[in-house]
């Protein structure tokens, strides 16, 4: 599982220009079964994505396709985690095949 932090860069002013494409990129991540959750970081710092069912390399490639990343609207940090315990509603995140 991965947490992807998309923190605004000094080019933040260009966000509205690329928002429609960024939203399409997010929708594709959900359709592909990779994104579990997306949302804004508090303080208008950017956004975050919770991703699974992917490798780090595949996720890095996917993230590079985000128009916000390609246009330097955000800087990316990808943090990998290995879930060890979860509420029963999220147990699928812990189960390993």
Residue pairs with C-beta under 8 A, 6 or more apart in sequence:
1 50
1 51
1 52
1 80
1 81
1 82
1 83
1 93
2 49
2 50
2 51
2 52
2 54
2 56
2 59
2 78
2 79
2 80
2 81
3 48
3 49
3 50
3 51
3 78
3 79
3 81
4 48
4 49
4 50
4 51
4 59
4 63
4 76
4 77
4 78
4 79
5 41
5 46
5 48
5 76
5 77
5 78
5 79
6 46
6 47
6 48
6 49
6 66
6 68
6 69
6 74
6 75
6 76
7 41
7 45
7 46
7 74
7 75
7 77
8 15
8 44
8 45
8 46
8 73
8 74
8 75
9 72
9 73
9 74
9 75
11 71
11 72
11 73
12 73
14 71
14 73
15 22
15 68
15 73
17 71
18 67
18 68
18 71
18 73
21 67
22 66
22 67
22 68
25 65
25 66
25 67
26 35
26 38
26 49
29 35
29 38
29 49
29 51
29 62
33 53
34 51
34 52
34 53
34 54
34 59
34 62
35 49
35 50
35 51
36 50
36 51
36 52
36 93
37 49
37 50
38 47
38 48
38 49
38 50
39 47
39 48
40 46
40 47
40 48
41 47
41 48
46 74
47 74
51 59
52 93
54 62
56 78
56 80
59 78
60 78
63 69
63 76
63 78
64 70
66 74
67 73
68 74
69 76
83 93
83 94
84 94
85 94
86 93
86 94
